[in-house]
Amino acid sequence: MSILPSEDSFEAAAQLFALVSDMAAERDRMRLAAKCLEAACRISGARGGVLYALDQTGRQLVPVAALPPQLARSPDGILPLYRNGQPDMTDPRSWCAFTGSVAVIDDVARVHGFDRRAIAHRDGISRNPTGSLLACPLRGNDDVTVGVLELINLADAGGPAASRERLDRLVPLIRAFAYQAAIIIANTALLDQNRRLVKELDAINGDLRRENQRLKHERITVASRASGLITRSPVMERVLDMVAKVAESDVPVLVLGETGTGKDVVARLLHNAGPRREGPYIAQNCAALPAELLESELFGHRKGAFTGAVADKKGLFQAADGGTLFLDEIGDMPIGLQTKLLRVLQDGEVRALGATEGQRADARIVAATNVDLRARVAEGRFREDLFYRISVFPIELPPLRQRDGDIAVLAEHFLAEMPEAQLKEIRSIRPEALAALARHPFPGNVRELKNVIARAVILCRPGAAIGIDDLPPALVAGGGQDQAAALPPAADDDRSGLRDTVRRYEAGAIVEALKASGGNRTHAAAALGLSRRALQEKIARYGLGRGVAGRPAG
């Protein structure tokens, strides 16, 4: 049933609104075109029609919906808008596209002023003869043609063919409908275009993210080698991935790991790989100075603040402005200084000793420790609020014994970097020596390995390769087993064979180092690649505090 002007106006308006609303809700362009054509046929009483869209070149009309469908399948389905380089004003459909007017033909067979050959040819192929025809341009708010609506064989409510009078009365209704349809089609096209653009942008952003990650990883790899962090181990690759993710940020980083694992190397890598790489990098060992000197070193002092303060001194926080301040062994920082450090992290201001006002401090904080800070918090030796401030992004370094394949890589790297090895033309390590190194648990981690290679270079003959005889005897034999036999049994959570073996190797290595140094703990710690404090803690842990080599341990 058609929606005619003679019908009840309220019912007609409601039906027209429902049709337009249904069209507006459609997001698929082809289904929308079909709905537009169906609605136009229903409104006008047409028995068929074609909806044309202007192609991307703007030079032809392409059928996107047809009733019956065979109307769009003829060779003449696509309508060129130009002939011989000029606008084609002979076809009623192209004519309305150019003029913006509605073409009304009550009998195509007797039409004057238009060329009916293309329509007649289509009729012959589709076997669907065209009687009356109404062609209306699809134009929206910008008054630009985006398509053409062609309706054929329009019928009166009471007869097979519409009169000229009725066709003329349909023109305003069809034009109004075409206007709404053009806006809906244009909006749908924009939505389609936006979806394509979003998809393209997502693909481009994905490529950029992958390229950014590749460049970051490449920069981290270059920076890690420059900083001395050499690895082929998957566990260390994961560490490098974490460094790459946090390097661009300014959040505090807490580097955890045993003595000698390279916490200072990771701290410098964070600096070199981040946006502060052009700024200063300053490191301070918090266990190396008494509390009073450490406070002055970190925060600075004013002249006369204490005895001996003969001039103003800038603190390390200010010296590291725009760069990175690395606080090593932060677990040993006195509790009073922890409070002052917390205020700096909270407020971003540093107040020197003897000063009445604070100054802005813009330094990224990287802290490191080889102790269990949570345990120290429980013991009251470390502030809980400071712990949470510095551990926004913790990075845990694995001990060397857990870095598969890295012992050989690092050993060869240290050998290549040592000037004495170059002078003596020592360029390689024998397989049996590498195997012995791989079996050693290295309680002093990377630092111990570097010292072992330095010792081997000294002992090795010029021009030869480092052999097993150039390595420490305790390392080769897994020495110290007898002395370590009296170790206390492992705790419940340390019963695995590997951990027990590591404990015994570590104790044995300590005993051998103490013997070799005549009981001098400072020399033994240096040989093991440990700090004296770390060695003392391990001696106490394994109950090795009694004298070694016939003399008290010094």
C-alpha positions in Angstrom: 0.0 0.0 0.0 1.3 3.5 -0.9 1.3 6.4 1.4 -0.7 8.9 -0.6 -1.4 12.6 0.2 -5.1 11.9 0.1 -4.9 9.4 3.0 -5.3 10.3 6.6 -2.5 12.8 7.3 -1.7 11.5 10.8 -1.5 7.9 9.7 0.7 8.8 6.7 3.0 10.9 8.8 3.4 8.1 11.4 4.2 5.6 8.6 6.6 7.9 7.0 8.3 8.6 10.3 8.6 4.9 11.0 10.2 4.3 7.6 12.7 7.0 8.0 13.5 5.9 11.6 14.1 2.3 10.4 16.4 3.7 7.7 18.3 5.8 10.2 18.9 2.8 12.5 20.6 0.8 9.7 24.5 0.9 9.7 25.2 -1.4 6.8 25.3 0.6 3.6 23.9 -2.1 1.3 21.0 -2.9 3.6 20.4 0.8 4.0 20.2 1.3 0.3 17.7 -1.6 0.0 15.6 -0.1 2.8 15.6 3.3 1.2 14.4 1.9 -2.1 11.7 -0.2 -0.5 10.5 2.8 1.5 10.4 5.0 -1.6 8.4 2.4 -3.5 5.9 2.1 -0.6 5.6 5.9 -0.3 5.0 6.4 -4.0 3.2 3.2 -5.0 6.0 2.4 -7.5 6.3 -1.2 -8.7 10.1 -1.0 -9.0 13.1 1.2 -9.0 16.8 1.6 -8.7 18.9 3.5 -6.1 22.1 4.9 -7.6 25.2 6.1 -5.7 27.8 8.4 -7.1 31.1 6.6 -7.4 34.4 7.8 -6.0 35.4 9.4 -9.4 32.2 11.4 -9.5 31.7 10.5 -13.1 29.1 7.7 -13.0 26.1 6.5 -11.1 26.4 2.9 -9.8 23.3 0.9 -8.8 23.4 -0.2 -5.2 19.8 -1.4 -4.8 17.1 -2.5 -7.4 13.5 -3.8 -7.4 13.3 -6.2 -9.1 17.0 -7.1 -8.8 17.5 -7.7 -12.5 17.1 -4.0 -13.2 20.7 -3.5 -11.9 22.1 -6.5 -13.7 21.9 -5.2 -17.3 25.0 -4.0 -19.1 23.5 -0.5 -18.9 23.2 -0.7 -15.1 26.0 1.7 -14.6 25.2 5.2 -15.9 28.0 7.4 -17.1 27.4 11.1 -16.3 29.6 12.4 -19.1 29.7 11.7 -22.8 32.5 13.0 -24.9 33.8 14.9 -21.9 30.5 16.8 -21.5 27.7 16.3 -18.9 25.0 13.9 -20.3 21.8 15.9 -20.2 19.9 13.4 -22.4 19.2 10.7 -19.8 16.6 11.8 -17.2 18.6 10.2 -14.4 21.9 12.0 -15.2 19.9 15.2 -16.0 18.5 15.3 -12.4 21.9 14.5 -11.0 23.3 17.6 -12.6 20.3 20.0 -12.2 19.1 18.9 -8.8 15.5 18.8 -10.3 13.0 15.9 -10.3 12.4 14.3 -13.7 8.8 13.2 -14.1 7.8 11.1 -17.1 4.2 9.7 -17.2 5.0 7.5 -20.3 8.5 6.7 -21.2 7.5 5.3 -24.6 6.2 8.8 -25.7 8.8 10.9 -23.9 10.1 14.1 -25.6 13.3 15.9 -24.6 15.0 12.8 -23.2 16.8 9.9 -24.8 15.0 6.7 -23.9 17.3 4.3 -25.6 19.2 3.3 -22.5 16.0 2.7 -20.6 14.5 0.7 -23.5 17.7 -1.4 -23.7 17.5 -2.2 -20.0 13.8 -3.1 -20.3 14.6 -5.5 -23.1 17.2 -7.3 -21.0 15.4 -7.3 -17.7 12.0 -8.0 -19.4 10.5 -5.4 -17.1 9.1 -2.6 -19.3 9.1 0.9 -17.9 5.9 2.9 -18.1 6.1 5.9 -15.9 9.3 7.2 -14.3 10.3 9.6 -11.6 13.9 10.4 -11.0 14.9 12.4 -8.0 18.4 13.5 -6.9 19.7 12.6 -3.5 21.0 15.8 -2.0 21.6 16.7 1.6 22.4 19.8 3.6 25.3 20.7 1.4 23.2 20.5 -1.8 25.6 18.1 -3.4 24.3 15.1 -5.3 25.4 11.8 -3.8 23.0 9.6 -5.8 19.8 9.3 -7.7 16.5 7.6 -6.8 14.7 6.2 -9.9 11.1 5.0 -9.4 9.2 3.2 -12.3 5.7 2.2 -13.0 4.0 4.3 -10.4 0.4 3.4 -9.8 -2.7 5.2 -8.6 -4.6 3.8 -5.7 -7.4 2.9 -8.0 -5.7 2.2 -11.3 -2.7 0.4 -12.9 -0.9 3.6 -13.9 -0.5 7.0 -12.1 -1.9 10.0 -13.7 0.3 13.0 -14.5 -1.5 15.0 -11.8 -0.7 12.4 -9.2 2.9 12.2 -10.3 3.2 15.9 -9.9 1.6 15.7 -6.4 4.2 13.0 -5.5 7.2 15.2 -6.3 7.3 17.2 -3.0 6.9 14.1 -1.0 9.6 12.1 -2.9 11.9 15.2 -2.8 11.5 15.4 1.0 12.0 11.7 1.4 15.1 11.9 -0.9 16.5 14.7 1.2 16.2 12.6 4.4 17.6 9.6 2.6 20.6 11.5 1.4 21.4 12.7 4.9 21.1 9.2 6.3 23.2 7.7 3.5 25.8 10.4 3.9 26.0 9.8 7.6 26.3 6.1 7.1 29.1 6.6 4.6 30.8 8.8 7.1 30.4 6.2 9.8 31.8 3.6 7.4 34.7 5.9 6.6 35.3 6.5 10.3 35.3 2.8 11.0 37.8 2.2 8.2 40.0 5.1 9.5 39.8 3.8 13.1 40.8 0.3 11.8 43.7 1.8 9.8 44.7 3.9 12.8 44.6 0.9 15.1 46.8 -1.0 12.6 49.2 2.0 12.4 49.2 2.4 16.1 49.9 -1.3 16.5 52.8 -1.1 14.1 54.1 2.0 16.0 53.8 0.3 19.3 55.7 -2.7 18.0 58.3 -0.5 16.5 58.6 1.5 19.7 59.0 -1.6 21.7 61.7 -2.8 19.2 63.5 0.4 19.4 63.3 0.5 23.2 64.6 -3.1 23.4 67.4 -2.2 20.9 68.3 0.9 23.0 68.2 -1.2 26.2 70.4 -3.8 24.5 72.9 -1.2 23.4 72.8 0.6 26.8 73.1 -2.7 28.7 76.3 -3.6 26.8 77.6 -0.1 27.3 76.8 -0.4 31.0 78.5 -3.9 31.3 75.3 -5.9 31.6 76.1 -8.9 29.3 73.6 -11.8 29.1 72.1 -14.5 27.1 69.9 -15.8 29.9 66.1 -15.8 29.6 65.8 -14.7 33.2 68.0 -11.7 32.6 66.1 -11.0 29.4 63.0 -10.6 31.5 64.9 -8.2 33.7 65.9 -6.2 30.6 62.2 -6.1 29.5 61.2 -4.7 32.9 64.0 -2.1 32.6 62.7 -1.1 29.2 59.2 -0.7 30.5 60.1 1.5 33.5 63.1 3.4 32.0 60.9 6.1 30.4 59.1 6.7 33.8 60.2 8.8 36.8 58.8 6.4 39.4 61.2 5.2 42.1 62.8 1.8 41.3 64.0 -0.7 43.9 66.7 -3.1 42.6 66.9 -6.3 44.7 69.5 -9.1 44.6 72.4 -10.7 46.3 75.7 -9.0 46.6 77.6 -8.9 43.3 74.6 -9.4 41.0 75.0 -6.1 39.3 72.5 -3.8 41.0 74.6 -0.8 40.3 74.8 -1.8 36.6 71.0 -2.0 36.4 70.7 1.4 38.1 73.1 3.0 35.5 71.2 1.2 32.7 67.9 2.7 33.9 69.6 6.1 33.8 71.2 5.6 30.3 68.0 4.2 28.8 65.7 6.9 30.1 64.9 10.5 29.3 67.4 11.7 32.0 70.3 10.1 30.2 71.9 13.6 29.5 71.6 14.5 33.2 74.0 13.5 36.0 74.2 10.0 37.4 75.3 10.0 41.0 75.7 6.9 43.2 76.0 6.8 47.0 76.5 3.7 49.2 74.3 4.3 52.3 76.4 1.9 54.4 79.7 3.5 53.6 79.4 6.6 55.8 78.4 7.4 59.4 74.9 8.9 59.8 76.1 12.5 60.2 78.3 12.4 57.2 75.7 10.6 55.1 73.1 13.3 56.0 75.5 16.0 54.9 76.4 14.1 51.8 72.8 13.6 50.7 71.2 16.8 51.7 74.1 19.3 51.9 74.8 21.8 54.6 75.2 25.5 55.2 78.3 27.2 56.5 78.4 26.9 60.3 75.8 24.2 60.5 78.3 22.1 62.5 81.9 22.1 63.5 84.0 22.0 60.4 81.3 23.3 58.1 83.4 26.2 56.8 81.4 26.7 53.6 78.1 25.8 52.0 78.0 22.4 50.4 75.5 21.2 47.8 74.0 17.8 48.6 73.8 14.8 46.2 70.0 15.4 45.6 70.8 18.8 44.2 73.9 17.6 42.4 71.7 14.9 40.7 69.1 17.5 39.6 67.7 16.5 36.2 69.4 13.1 36.5 69.4 10.0 38.6 70.5 9.4 42.3 71.4 5.8 43.0 71.1 4.9 46.7 72.9 1.6 47.2 72.5 -0.6 50.3 69.5 1.5 51.3 68.5 -1.1 53.9 71.5 0.1 56.0 70.4 3.7 56.0 70.0 5.0 59.6 66.3 5.3 60.7 66.6 9.1 61.3 67.8 9.7 57.7 65.0 7.5 56.4 62.5 10.0 57.8 64.3 12.9 56.0 64.5 10.9 52.7 60.7 10.1 52.9 60.0 13.9 53.1 62.1 14.5 50.0 60.2 11.8 48.1 56.8 13.1 49.3 57.4 16.9 48.9 60.1 17.0 46.2 62.1 19.4 48.4 65.5 19.1 50.1 66.5 21.1 53.1 70.2 21.3 53.8 71.6 21.0 57.3 71.5 24.5 58.9 69.0 25.8 56.2 65.6 27.2 57.1 64.0 26.7 53.7 63.9 23.8 51.3 64.9 23.7 47.7 63.3 21.8 44.8 64.9 18.5 44.0 64.3 16.9 40.6 66.2 13.6 40.7 65.0 10.2 39.9 65.6 7.8 42.8 66.9 4.3 42.2 67.5 2.3 45.4 69.2 -1.1 45.8 69.6 -3.6 48.6 70.7 -7.2 49.2 68.7 -7.5 52.5 65.0 -8.4 53.1 63.5 -5.0 53.6 60.1 -6.5 54.7 61.9 -8.3 57.5 63.6 -5.1 58.5 60.3 -3.3 58.5 59.0 -6.0 60.9 62.0 -5.5 63.1 61.5 -1.8 63.2 64.8 -1.1 61.4 63.2 0.3 58.2 60.2 2.6 57.8 57.2 0.9 56.3 56.0 4.1 54.6 59.5 4.6 53.0 59.5 1.0 51.9 56.3 1.5 49.9 57.6 4.8 48.5 60.8 3.4 47.1 59.4 0.0 45.9 56.9 1.4 43.4 58.6 -0.8 40.7 60.8 -3.5 42.2 63.3 -5.4 39.9 64.8 -8.6 41.3 68.1 -9.7 39.9 68.8 -13.4 39.8 72.0 -14.7 41.2 74.6 -15.8 38.7 74.0 -19.5 39.4 70.5 -19.1 38.0 71.6 -17.3 34.8 71.9 -20.3 32.4 74.8 -19.9 30.0 75.9 -16.5 31.4 79.0 -17.7 33.2 80.8 -18.5 30.0 79.6 -15.4 28.3 80.6 -13.1 31.2 84.0 -14.9 31.6 84.9 -14.3 28.0 83.7 -10.7 28.2 85.8 -9.9 31.3 88.8 -11.5 29.6 88.4 -9.4 26.5 88.0 -6.2 28.6 91.1 -6.7 30.7 94.2 -4.7 29.5 96.6 -7.2 31.1 95.0 -10.0 29.1 95.6 -8.0 25.9 99.2 -7.4 26.9 99.8 -11.0 27.6 97.9 -12.1 24.5 95.5 -14.3 26.5 92.4 -14.5 24.3 90.5 -17.6 25.3 89.5 -19.9 28.1 89.8 -23.7 27.8 86.7 -25.8 27.8 87.6 -27.6 31.0 88.1 -24.3 32.7 84.7 -23.0 31.5 83.1 -26.3 32.7 84.7 -25.8 36.2 83.4 -22.2 36.2 79.9 -23.4 35.2 79.9 -25.9 38.2 80.8 -23.2 40.8 77.8 -21.6 42.6 79.5 -18.2 42.8 78.3 -16.9 46.1 79.9 -13.5 45.1 78.0 -13.6 41.8 79.3 -11.5 38.9 81.8 -9.7 41.0 83.4 -12.9 42.2 83.5 -14.2 38.6 85.3 -11.0 37.5 87.9 -11.4 40.2 88.4 -15.1 39.3 89.1 -14.1 35.7 91.5 -11.3 36.9 93.4 -13.8 39.0 93.5 -16.3 36.2 95.0 -13.7 33.8 97.8 -13.0 36.3 98.6 -16.7 36.6 98.2 -17.7 33.0 101.3 -17.9 30.8 101.6 -15.2 28.0 100.1 -16.4 24.7 98.3 -19.3 26.3 94.6 -19.9 27.1 93.3 -19.8 30.6 93.3 -23.4 31.9 91.9 -25.2 34.9 95.3 -24.7 36.8 94.8 -20.9 36.6 91.5 -21.1 38.6 91.3 -21.1 42.4 91.8 -24.6 43.8 88.6 -24.3 45.9 86.6 -23.5 42.8 88.0 -26.4 40.8 87.6 -29.0 43.5 84.4 -27.6 45.0 86.7 -27.2 48.1 85.9 -26.6 51.7 83.5 -29.5 51.8 85.1 -31.0 54.9 85.1 -27.7 56.7 81.5 -27.0 55.6 80.3 -30.5 56.7 79.2 -29.2 60.1 76.8 -26.7 58.6 73.4 -26.6 60.3 70.6 -28.4 58.5 68.6 -26.4 55.9 65.4 -24.9 57.0 62.1 -26.5 55.9 61.8 -24.3 52.9 65.5 -24.9 51.9 65.5 -28.7 51.7 66.0 -29.0 48.0 69.2 -30.6 46.9 70.3 -27.6 44.9 70.0 -25.1 47.7 71.8 -27.4 50.1 74.6 -27.8 47.6 74.8 -24.1 47.1 75.1 -23.5 50.8 77.9 -26.0 51.1 79.8 -24.7 48.1 79.4 -21.2 49.4 80.7 -22.1 52.9 83.5 -24.1 51.4 84.5 -21.1 49.2 84.5 -18.8 52.2 86.7 -21.2 54.2 89.2 -21.6 51.3 89.3 -17.8 50.9 89.9 -17.3 54.6 92.7 -19.9 54.5 94.3 -18.3 51.5 94.2 -14.9 53.1 95.6 -16.1 56.4 92.3 -15.4 58.1 92.1 -11.8 56.9 88.5 -11.1 56.2 89.0 -8.0 54.2 91.3 -9.8 51.8 89.1 -12.9 51.7 86.0 -10.7 50.9 88.0 -9.0 48.0 89.0 -12.5 46.6 85.3 -13.6 46.7 84.0 -10.4 45.2 82.0 -9.5 48.4 81.9 -6.5 50.6 83.4 -7.1 54.1 80.0 -6.7 55.6 78.5 -9.3 53.3 81.3 -11.8 54.1 80.7 -11.2 57.8 77.0 -11.9 57.4 77.7 -15.2 55.6 80.3 -16.3 58.1 77.7 -15.7 60.9 75.0 -17.5 58.9 77.1 -20.6 58.4 78.6 -20.6 61.8 82.2 -20.1 60.5 83.1 -17.5 63.0 85.9 -19.5 64.7 89.5 -19.0 63.6 90.8 -20.4 60.3 94.3 -21.5 59.4 95.4 -21.5 63.0 94.8 -17.9 63.7 91.9 -15.7 64.7 89.7 -14.4 61.8 90.7 -10.7 61.3 
